[in-house]
Amino acid sequence: MKKYSSKILSAAKNIKLIATDIDGVLTAGEVILLENNEEIKIWNVKDRAAIAYIKKHLPDVKFAWITGRQSKQVRLRARELKIDRLIQSCDDKKQALAGIAADFKINLSQVAYIGDDIIDIGVLKSAGLSVCPADASDDVKQNVMYISAYEGGKGVLREVCEIILKSKGEWDKVLKYYL
């Protein structure tokens, strides 16, 4: 079992909102555009499972997706996974996250944010737990509390959810449920 620093676990214990970028975090950042401009993205099933773990074992924790792009596929996936808030075509993610947190009456110190590129730096610096994928921009890596062991689209959200569940003493319950 991977060990996380007490600083990371302490920040994770307070989390009430998990917010994330899409491209480069939940996907590898590659987009296939069809002739009709429909986008195809590849999603990681481990991230999907992690959302289910949180929703089952920490039902008060909310999810938000904040992305600079606009995509029908993202909207449909967010609806399917019952993501609490989706903001697309966003060029000020810090302001967007502040608004979401205010709507949910959550302090920014209670927010985990996962981002991978320079558009995410401001929002990463404002979050209580800031995380980036292993293949994030070097500028981003210098501005986060934790660099995931995984690249974007390869289970970053899954790892963050596990950290949060462990910090809140719920991980053994997740395991027990499936044993």
N, C-alpha and C positions, 0 to 999 in steps of 0.2 A: 504494500500500500504506500502510495506517495505521501510524503510528509510536506506540509505547508507551514510556512513561518507563522509565529504567533500573531504578527502584525496582519497578515492576510486573513487568518482565521478570525481575528477580532473584528476586522472591518466586515467580513462576510456575515458574521453573526447578527449584524444590525440591518441587513439588507431586506427591504420590503418591495423593491422594484428592480427588475433585471431589464436593462435596456441595451440594445445592440444595433450596430450597423448591419447591413445585409451583405452587400458584395465585398468579398475579402474577409468576411467573418463567418456568416452562415453559409456562404458559398465560397468557392475558391477565387471568385472575382472574375470569372470568365462568363461572358454572355454570348449566346448564340442568337443571332437575329435572323428570323425567317424572312422571306420576300414580303410577307404582309406586315412586317415590323413586329410580329409576335416574338417575345423573348422566351428563350429556354434557359433555365438555370438548373444546376444540379445541387440538390439539398442533401445534407447528411442525416441519415436516419438516427444516428446517435444523439444529435441535437433534438430531434423530434421526441425521442424517448425521454430525454432530460426534461423537456417542458412538461411531459406527462408526470414524471416523478415529482416535480415541484408542485404541480397543480393538485396531485393526490395527497402529498405529505405536508405541503406548506401552502394551503389554499389561499391564504391572505397575501401571498407574494404575487405581485402583478408583473406583466411583461409588456414591453414597448419596443417597437422596431422603428428606427429613425434612419431614413436613407435619402441620399441626394438624388437618386434616380426615381423615375415613375415606372411602375410595372404592374400590369394586370395580374401576372403570375404571383407577385408578392402579395397583392391584395387578396387573391384567392387563398394563398397559403396561410396568411394571417387569419383569415376568417375560419379556415379549416382547423387551425390550431388554437382558436379562441384567444388570440393575442389581444390584450386589453386595449392597446393603443397603437395605431400605425400612422406614421407621418412620412409621406413621400415627397419628392421634389424639394427637399429641405437643404438650404445652404447655411443655416445657422442652427446647428444641432444643439449648441449650449442653450440657446433661448428656447428651443423646442422642448428639451428635457426639463428645463426649469418650469415651463408651463404644464407639462405632464405631471411633474412632482407636485406642483401646487394643486392641480385638479384632484389628485389622489391624497392630498394633505400629507405628503411625505417630504421629509427634509432631504436635501441632496446627499447628506452623509449616509442616508439609508438606500442609496442607489448604487447598483453595480452597472458599469457601462463597459461594453466591449467595442473597440474600434481599431482600425488598421491603418488609416492614412491621415495626412495632415489636417483634413477637414474635421477629424475627430479629436484633435489635441485639446481644444478648449473645453469640450464636454468631458473628456477623460479627466482633465485637471479639476473639474468641478464635482466629480462623483466620489462617493465614499470608498468605493472599490473600483479601481480602473485596471482593465485587462486588455491585452492585445494578443493576436495570434503570433506564433513563432516567426512568420514571414512578413510581419508588419514593417512599415517604414522605420528606418533607424531613428528618425525624429520622434516617432510615436513611442518607440521602445524606451526612449529617455524620459518619457512623461507618464509612465504607468507604474502602478504598484507591483504588477505581476505580468510576466510574459508567459503565455501558455506554452505547454509542451507541444501543442498541435498547430499546424498551419491552418489558415482560413479554409473553411469548408470541410475540415477534417475532424470536427468534434470539439472545437473551442468552447462553444456554449455548454456542451455536455460536461466538460471539465469544470467550468465555472459553477454550474448547478450542483455538481458533486461537492465542490468546496463549500458552497452555501449549506447544503444539506448536512455535511459533516460538522460544520461550525455550529449548527443549531441542534446537533445531536439526533438527527433524523436519518442518517445514512444507514444505520443498522436496521431500521424499520423498513427502508426501501429494499434492502437485501433480503430481509426476512419475508417480505411480501412475496418475493419471487422464488423462494426456496421451497 
